[in-house]
Amino acid sequence: MRFALVLLLTFAAANAALSMVRALDWPHWAYHILAISVGTVLWLLHGVLVWCFVRTRSPEFASNQEIAPGVRKWELTAGTGIVPRWVSIIGLVGIAFFLACPFELLAWLIRTLHK
């Protein structure tokens, strides 16, 4: 289910960024810079929001201390409802914008070679 959501969001992100680049009449390479920039901002926003929600709603878990090998204390809050679902969706949309870049680059390469 989550994989299908990421694919759907990737398609929507690719179309949104491409539509914006075409509407502004920017060169084609601007698409990749726009998509990477939006993806970076959304991913950083996701990280800050997760940290803020864990810190305010469950301060005892707001630590980078390792509980088990490779598992940090704050990671134990996953799936407990401490972080709202919309914050996770922001992170998924950020990933979708990152994934949209190689897909569009591949599509551009195919269109260019096909001519």
Steps between C-alpha positions, in 0.01 A plus 500: 500500500774746593697412186195576284457831681864594434460414131181704475662794680808473277283522190309797644823675606654449157194643329475793742864600456485452123183708475660777704812503284292512181268772635797718596671420167822395672764284326471124543792470744312729742256215558764294677620788714140582594415138586817448706448830681137426587593146607780630723281763666218251563735234636666748737158627611396141566807439716448817703130424552571143612759622747266770636206262544713235672652764727168653603277192518748246631810670642632177653563368148659819362851359501751366251617244758530147358263254667607204287766474228388733222178611678477846652263581783282740296444231234289305751223760458426381144139393458390617845312810382742749653576647159188582294445327169516828304863542608580160349321601180723809476800267514352272234435796269862610552619153398265512203662819373843336527374195310337717235839632385650176366169397343469829315867489403446154354187617315690800362785276387258265322324793329835646393633171361172420328511817285 
